[in-house]
Amino acid sequence: QVQMMESGGGSVQSGGSLRLSCAASEYIGSSYCMAWFRQAPGKEREGVAGIDSDGTTNYLNSVQGRFTISQDNAKMTMYLQMNSLKVEDTAIYYCAADSRCNGWWLLRTESFGYWGQGTQVTVSS
């Protein structure tokens, strides 16, 4: 079973930056998709950004222009560069992936079968 591992979370002041990384334990497939989700206390899990094997990306509107998703196909590693962080970005961030990627750009949790355990991002004012 594919395992995903997130890293790079931490605590920063508003306006600061963090870079999250996510590595897959094994090859997922040539047409995979990967995405970042987040969940704040008392809120539903939401898709933050996604990317497919061709490099096509999609972002949650509230992070557009501040966050950048990227990947290293050879290493099966995904990154999320988060700039201009806001208090409302505080959440546990999860890495997700799947080898079946129909409708991946909708960033729905049910579209992704492989999940990491999450990494905490805390933004303070």
Stockholm file with secondary structure:
# STOCKHOLM 1.0

chainA/1-125         QVQMMESGGGSVQSGGSLRLSCAASEYIGSSYCMAWFRQAPGKEREGVAGIDSDGTTNYLNSVQGRFTISQDNAKMTMYLQMNSLKVEDTAIYYCAADSRCNGWWLLRTESFGYWGQGTQVTVSS
#=GR chainA/1-125 SS CCCEEEECCEEEETTCCEEEEEEESSCCCTTCEEEEEEECTTSCCEEEEEEETTCCEEECGGGTTTEEEEEETTTTEEEEEECSCCGGGCEEEEEEEESCCTTGGGCCGGGCCEECCCEEEEEEC
#=GC SS_cons         CCCEEEECCEEEETTCCEEEEEEESSCCCTTCEEEEEEECTTSCCEEEEEEETTCCEEECGGGTTTEEEEEETTTTEEEEEECSCCGGGCEEEEEEEESCCTTGGGCCGGGCCEECCCEEEEEEC
//
